[in-house]
């Protein structure tokens, strides 16, 4: 999506008159809900200042802490990018059971930051500190959200995501880059990094959970800010 298109689309989102010309989705129409949310999500990810929606791409995080059975890591001054390029599929809105289920197919999610890591992975001792980058390619994210419905002061009905189960499924590749992953031995550090990249699937499944869940929860908070500003009957429309 080009910058010009994104800017124009954000202006449309923030204009009350723009809704008058739109045809709302039937909430039971999975295709309509999917297409509409797919149209809206890039603008939400970019951030909508006039609605108080913070950017999710780039998503800036002061600190991320991951505590695993044999490994602990910290990312500081972390930045994650790629959410605005995700494609929404299989969106299902079940208002009678207050559920919102959808999939995200993301071409590339990139996490960068200053890291510290201590513990063990693949029987290698890790005691690293420096710049860290993880690039996850073609990842499938599944969100199963529980909703809350409420009426605003204007009498309009709104929805909010209260809790969400977030699952990461298929991905085609993960490129792992950590400077000085063994800060005492550069030669060993290179071997460890090589082994992690050769076994990227096992490495990512083991270590990615805390960082991805933290980032996705922040993204969902930003989606909720949008949901608070836009009534339910204006959220999903035919495109």
C-alpha positions as CSV (number, residue, x, y, z in Angstrom):
1,X,0.0,0.0,0.0
2,X,1.4,3.3,-1.0
3,X,1.9,6.2,1.4
4,X,-0.6,8.3,-0.6
5,X,-3.3,5.6,-0.5
6,X,-2.8,5.1,3.2
7,X,-3.1,8.8,3.9
8,X,-6.3,9.1,1.9
9,X,-7.7,6.0,3.5
10,X,-7.0,7.4,7.0
11,X,-8.7,10.6,6.0
12,X,-11.7,8.6,5.0
13,X,-11.7,6.7,8.3
14,X,-11.8,9.9,10.3
15,X,-14.5,11.6,8.3
16,X,-18.0,11.1,9.7
17,X,-19.5,11.9,6.3
18,X,-17.7,9.0,4.6
19,X,-19.8,6.4,6.5
20,X,-23.0,7.7,5.0
21,X,-22.0,6.4,1.5
22,X,-21.0,3.0,2.8
23,X,-23.2,-0.2,3.0
24,X,-22.7,-1.9,6.3
25,X,-21.9,-5.6,6.3
26,X,-24.3,-8.2,7.6
27,X,-22.5,-9.4,10.7
28,X,-23.0,-13.0,9.6
29,X,-21.3,-12.4,6.2
30,X,-17.8,-13.8,6.8
31,X,-16.6,-12.6,3.4
32,X,-17.8,-9.0,4.0
33,X,-16.3,-8.8,7.5
34,X,-13.0,-10.2,6.2
35,X,-12.8,-7.8,3.3
36,X,-13.7,-4.8,5.4
37,X,-11.3,-5.6,8.2
38,X,-8.6,-6.3,5.6
39,X,-9.2,-2.8,4.2
40,X,-9.2,-1.1,7.6
41,X,-6.3,-2.9,9.4
42,X,-3.4,-1.2,7.4
43,X,-4.6,2.2,8.5
44,X,-5.0,1.1,12.1
45,X,-1.5,-0.3,12.0
46,X,-0.1,2.9,10.6
47,X,-1.8,4.9,13.4
48,X,-4.7,7.4,13.2
49,X,-3.7,10.4,15.3
50,X,-7.1,12.1,15.0
51,X,-8.7,9.1,16.7
52,X,-5.9,8.7,19.2
53,X,-4.8,5.4,17.6
54,X,-1.0,4.8,18.2
55,X,1.1,3.2,15.4
56,X,1.5,-0.5,15.5
57,X,3.9,-0.4,12.5
58,X,6.5,0.5,13.6
59,X,5.6,-0.8,17.1
60,X,8.0,0.6,19.6
61,X,8.5,-1.3,22.9
62,X,10.7,-0.1,25.7
63,X,11.3,-3.6,27.1
64,X,10.4,-7.2,26.3
65,X,11.2,-9.9,28.7
66,X,11.1,-13.6,27.8
67,X,11.5,-16.3,30.5
68,X,11.7,-19.8,29.2
69,X,12.6,-23.1,30.9
70,X,16.3,-22.9,29.9
71,X,16.6,-19.4,28.5
72,X,16.0,-15.8,29.5
73,X,16.1,-12.8,27.2
74,X,15.5,-9.1,27.4
75,X,15.0,-6.7,24.4
76,X,15.3,-3.0,25.1
77,X,14.4,-0.2,22.7
78,X,12.7,-2.8,20.6
79,X,10.9,-2.0,17.3
80,X,8.7,-4.5,15.4
81,X,7.6,-3.8,11.8
82,X,5.4,-5.6,9.3
83,X,1.9,-5.5,10.7
84,X,0.6,-3.0,8.1
85,X,1.4,-5.5,5.3
86,X,-0.6,-8.4,7.0
87,X,-3.6,-9.8,5.1
88,X,-6.8,-10.6,7.1
89,X,-8.4,-13.9,6.2
90,X,-11.3,-16.0,7.7
91,X,-12.7,-13.2,9.9
92,X,-15.7,-14.3,11.8
93,X,-17.8,-12.0,14.0
94,X,-20.1,-13.8,16.4
95,X,-22.0,-11.2,18.3
96,X,-24.3,-13.7,20.0
97,X,-21.3,-15.4,21.6
98,X,-19.2,-12.2,21.7
99,X,-16.4,-13.7,19.6
100,X,-14.2,-12.2,16.9
101,X,-11.9,-14.7,15.2
102,X,-9.6,-13.9,12.4
103,X,-6.3,-14.9,10.8
104,X,-3.3,-12.7,9.8
105,X,-1.0,-13.7,7.0
106,X,2.1,-11.5,7.3
107,X,4.9,-11.5,4.6
108,X,7.6,-10.4,7.0
109,X,7.6,-9.4,10.7
110,X,10.9,-7.9,11.8
111,X,12.0,-7.4,15.5
112,X,15.1,-5.3,16.2
113,X,16.5,-4.1,19.5
114,X,19.3,-4.2,22.1
115,X,19.2,-7.7,23.6
116,X,20.6,-9.7,26.5
117,X,20.3,-13.4,26.5
118,X,21.4,-16.0,29.0
119,X,20.8,-19.8,29.3
120,X,21.0,-22.7,26.9
121,X,19.6,-23.6,23.5
122,X,20.5,-26.7,21.5
123,X,22.9,-27.7,24.3
124,X,24.9,-24.5,23.7
125,X,25.6,-22.1,26.5
126,X,24.3,-18.6,25.5
127,X,25.5,-15.4,27.3
128,X,25.0,-12.7,24.7
129,X,24.5,-9.0,24.7
130,X,24.3,-6.5,21.7
131,X,22.2,-5.8,18.7
132,X,19.5,-8.4,17.9
133,X,17.4,-8.9,14.8
134,X,14.8,-11.6,14.1
135,X,13.1,-11.7,10.7
136,X,10.1,-14.0,10.4
137,X,8.9,-14.6,6.9
138,X,5.3,-15.6,5.8
139,X,3.9,-16.2,9.2
140,X,0.3,-17.2,9.9
141,X,-1.2,-15.7,13.1
142,X,-4.5,-16.8,14.5
143,X,-6.5,-14.6,16.8
144,X,-9.5,-15.9,18.8
145,X,-10.9,-12.9,20.7
146,X,-13.6,-12.6,23.4
147,X,-15.5,-9.3,23.0
148,X,-17.4,-7.0,25.2
149,X,-20.3,-5.0,23.9
150,X,-21.3,-1.7,25.4
151,X,-23.2,1.5,24.6
152,X,-21.3,4.8,24.5
153,X,-22.7,8.1,25.8
154,X,-24.2,8.7,22.4
155,X,-26.2,5.5,22.7
156,X,-24.2,3.8,20.0
157,X,-23.1,0.2,20.4
158,X,-19.4,-0.6,20.4
159,X,-17.3,-3.7,20.8
160,X,-13.9,-4.2,22.5
161,X,-11.5,-7.1,22.5
162,X,-11.3,-8.2,26.2
163,X,-9.1,-11.3,25.9
164,X,-7.5,-13.0,22.9
165,X,-5.8,-16.3,22.3
166,X,-2.9,-15.8,19.9
167,X,-1.4,-18.7,18.0
168,X,1.6,-18.6,15.6
169,X,1.5,-21.3,13.0
170,X,3.2,-21.8,9.7
171,X,6.2,-19.7,8.7
172,X,8.5,-20.3,5.7
173,X,11.8,-19.0,7.3
174,X,13.3,-17.2,10.2
175,X,16.6,-15.3,10.0
176,X,18.2,-14.9,13.3
177,X,21.0,-12.3,14.0
178,X,22.4,-11.6,17.4
179,X,25.7,-9.9,17.9
180,X,28.0,-11.6,20.4
181,X,25.6,-14.3,21.3
182,X,28.5,-15.8,23.3
183,X,30.3,-12.6,24.4
184,X,33.3,-14.6,25.7
185,X,34.1,-16.4,22.5
186,X,33.5,-15.0,19.0
187,X,34.3,-18.2,17.2
188,X,31.8,-20.1,19.4
189,X,29.3,-17.3,18.9
190,X,29.5,-17.7,15.1
191,X,28.9,-21.5,15.4
192,X,25.9,-21.0,17.8
193,X,24.3,-18.4,15.4
194,X,24.9,-20.8,12.4
195,X,23.2,-23.6,14.3
196,X,20.3,-21.5,15.3
197,X,19.7,-20.4,11.7
198,X,20.1,-24.0,10.4
199,X,17.4,-25.0,13.0
200,X,15.3,-21.8,12.6
201,X,11.9,-23.5,13.0
202,X,12.7,-25.2,16.3
203,X,14.6,-22.1,17.6
204,X,11.7,-19.8,16.7
205,X,9.0,-22.0,18.2
206,X,11.0,-22.3,21.4
207,X,11.9,-18.6,21.9
208,X,9.5,-16.4,20.0
209,X,6.4,-16.7,22.2
210,X,6.9,-14.1,24.8
211,X,8.0,-11.4,22.3
212,X,5.3,-12.0,19.8
213,X,2.5,-12.2,22.4
214,X,3.7,-9.0,24.0
215,X,3.8,-7.2,20.6
216,X,0.4,-8.6,19.5
217,X,-1.2,-7.5,22.7
218,X,0.0,-4.0,22.1
219,X,-1.4,-4.2,18.6
220,X,-4.7,-5.3,19.9
221,X,-4.7,-2.4,22.4
222,X,-4.4,-0.1,19.4
223,X,-7.2,-1.9,17.6
224,X,-9.3,-1.4,20.7
225,X,-8.7,2.3,20.6
226,X,-10.1,2.4,17.1
227,X,-13.1,0.2,18.2
228,X,-13.8,2.7,21.0
229,X,-14.0,5.6,18.6
230,X,-16.0,3.9,15.8
231,X,-19.5,2.5,16.6
232,X,-20.2,-1.2,15.7
233,X,-22.6,-0.3,12.9
234,X,-19.8,1.7,11.2
235,X,-16.9,-0.8,11.7
236,X,-17.6,-3.3,8.9
237,X,-18.8,-2.2,5.4
238,X,-18.9,-3.6,1.9
239,X,-15.8,-2.9,-0.2
